[in-house]
Amino acid sequence: MEYIYGALLLHKLGQPVNEDNLKKVIAATGAQIDEAKVKTLIASLQGVDIAAELENASVLAAAPAQVGEAAPKKEEKKEEKPSESAAGLSALFG
């Protein structure tokens, strides 16, 4: 997660999100740098408009939940009494 947070921090500060800058941010935290994770994250962010993606995430998070049939119904949990549970276990072990 620290790699994603580092990329978001760089974006927020207006710095280029590249390998060198991301390594500097991770190193500043005192964490061990994993070159493979850095390269993978930078490669996956190529061509991605981070600002647009953050805006989409904000819109989805702010959308109210739909009420009605589409909303999953909460099932009431039926609590078993300890004696009923024990009776079931005794049937297993004779």
Helices and strands as residue ranges (DSSP letters): H 2-12, H 19-29, H 35-44, H 50-62, H 82-93
